[in-house]
Each structure stands twice: as C-alpha cells, then as structure tokens.
Amino acid sequence: MTQAPSTAARPPVTAGSIPRRQLAAAAVGNLIEFFDWNAYVFLAVYFAKQFFPADTDPMAALIATFGIMAIGFLVRPISGLVIGKIADRLGRRFALMLTVYGMGGAALVIGLTPTYAQIGIMAPIILILARVVQGICIGGEFGAVTAFSMEVAPEGRRGFISGVIYAVACAGQILVTLLVALATWTLSPADMTSWGWRAIFIFGAMLSFAGIWIRRGMAETIDTEPAKHEPLGIFDAIRQHPKATLKVVGLTIGYTAMTYAWGNYMPTYAATYKGLDPKYGLVSLAIAVSIVGVASIGIGRLTDRFGRKPILLTAGVLLTAGTVPALALLNDQLITLVILQTIAMSTLALIAVTAAPTFAEMFPKKFRAAGLGFPYAATVGLVGGTTPLVGTQFVAWGAPLAFPWYLTGLMVISVIFYATMKETAFKPIPS
C-alpha cells in the first residue's frame, strides 16, 4: 500500500509564485495601517471635542485633532530610520512583529481613552502618545515590509506582488469605510459620539492581534549573523546612497499629498468645502477604493511588463493636469464625488503599486529597509500627514482655492523626478 505523503513533506501553498503565508505576513500590516489611519480621519468629527474643554470651538477642536494626527506623522522619519535599521540588522521578521504589536496596542488605547471631562488634560496627552506610537510603528512598517516582500518576490513578479499587497491594503480601507458608514447610518449622533467611534478603534486593535498570529509564521529573508558583528551606523544608508535617498523623497512628495487628499481626507474635504453630507463621502470612498483594489493587481502586471518609469510618469502628468479642474467640479452631489474620486485614486494606484518595487530596486539588501524607509517616512510624515491639517486650515483662512494648487505644486516636483529616473524593472534586485 502506498503511503500518503506527510504534511511536513508537502510544498507550501503559493500565491503569485511565493508561499501564501509569506504574502499574508507582508500584506496584513498594510491592511492594519490603512484601517487605523483612516479610522482616525473619518471619526475625528465625532471624538474631536471629547479630548478638549467643552467650550472649545468645533473647528478649532477639529484642527487640533488633525494636528495630533500630524504629530503622529512627524515621528515617522525617526521610526523609518530606526526600525529600518533593526530590520536590516536583526531581520525583517523581528521588525515587522514590533510594528504590528505597536499598531494594535495604540488603537486599543485610543478606543479606551477617557474624555477631557473625565480626566482633564490627560485625555489629549494620552491621545498624542497613542498617535506617536502608531506613527513610529507605521513609519517603520513600510521600509521593512517593502524590503521583505520584494525579496521574496520572483524576478519579473515584484510589481505583481506589490499590486497584491496594495489590494489587501485597500481591503483595510474598504473595511473601515464600511464600518464607519454603517455606524453613522444606524447609530444616533449621540451614540456615535459617546461610544460608536470607540468600537471601531477597538475592532482595529483586534485586527492587529490577528496580524500578530499571521506574522509569527513568516520566514526570514536575510542572514542576520554578519550584521550582528558590524559596527552600528544608523545613517550608513544615507551616507552611502545619498542620491537614492533624495530620489525616494522626490518620487514620494507629490504622491503622498495627493493620496491623503483624495483618499481619507476627501469625505471631510467634500463636507467642509462643498457641503456634502459626510455619510455620502464615505460611500464614495468605499466605491472608489473597491475599484482601485481590484485594479491594483492588473497595475502590478503592467509595471512588470512596461517598466516603472512610464507608469509613474503617466500618472504624475495626469494628476498634475487634472487636480485643480477636478476639485473645481466637485459639488454636493454624490455621483460627482464618486466619479472624480474613483478616477483620481485609480491614477494614484499606478504610483502606489509601482513605488514599492522602484524603491527596493534602488538599495542593496543590507541597507534596503532603512535606505527606503527613512526618506519615504520623512516625506509622508512632513507632507502627507499634514495634508488634512493644511486643507482644513485653508478653510479657516478663507482661502479654499489655494488647496488644489498646493497639491498640484507638490506633484510637479515628483513629475520631474519621474521624468529623470532610470528604469530598474528589468534588472535583478540588488543583493
């Protein structure tokens, strides 16, 4: 009688030519990141006043809440450098376990933090600390997970794997959008303000704990033994690869501003600038992200076939030319927002999917996580993270027309870098 092969002898289940467990371990962090950061922006209108004195002006409270969000982004550069260095020296797995623990813990703290009326000044202080922890973890997540996923991807499939991971990230954004939309449609404003927003943050913490379980089984992609015996040089990646560091900044600056403007800030933007009911803004975002999530896998195949440069340049030119007229067309009708947001976010997906392999292909393995993680985190923190704050502040200043031009100006900078970059798609990833 022929014996069935043992479970241990079976090859791992694969997806996109890499073990499914490896792909899941890479993607789950992006899902959690998109969930947590979008939850904060969507729910800010419900919890903003709870963390400040009762007589605080609602607009001032909202600006202060987005300011706290910006603080979380401002720590990203440090974490991108430090956690990136940890990932390069102690391994991708170790760094990615740290980040998922931190994201889950911070989301839980936000969901359980008492109000200003209950504990006074400690309420905004705890909120700030939780956002700082989230900023640290998410700032370090991108470099480590990009290095890891691109190292496990087969040659000629890095764009495809990036597309799959971005699709999972979109699933996180869709999930939080639907949860917030469901809550706002079914709960009264009083219930939403008192406990509804908290339930969504606690759900986000539960996602992180599931991510911890998934990442426990991931396999390491680098040999950490030689690194343990080398002198610690936290700025080595910058010193040895200054041009690549600058390129990451240039390639990211316009994209990150556009992403946060057209993505998680758009429901607030449409409500603040055009008077659209925030509930409809969430519906529009859910539709747009659903389409983008499906399209991202195809975009990954395009960037593998045609290269990184033409995809980035095409998207950059479209966003530069189209942002001002698109935002001028925005009104208080749901269908208009759906069309404009879907077009803009689909164009942004061309950049999002292409960016990860592009950045990874710029740096050798021993500097990869810190090399791409620091300049990317710095740019997202200083520019992307402050986009909702800038947009809201323009309203307070009575200059709403300045915001679209602000976004366009940043995109022009990135287009210059797209036009002058070298193609890297058809060469092996540096070892």
PyMOL commands that set and color helices and strands:
alter all, ss='L'
color gray80, all
select helices_A, chain A and resi 7-9+20-51+58-74+76-90+92-112+116-119+122-152+158-186+189-215+225-228+236-240+242-262+266-274+278-306+308-329+334-360+365-384+387-396+402-420
alter helices_A, ss='H'
color red, helices_A
select strands_A, chain A and resi 14-15+18-19
alter strands_A, ss='S'
color yellow, strands_A
deselect
rebuild
show_as cartoon
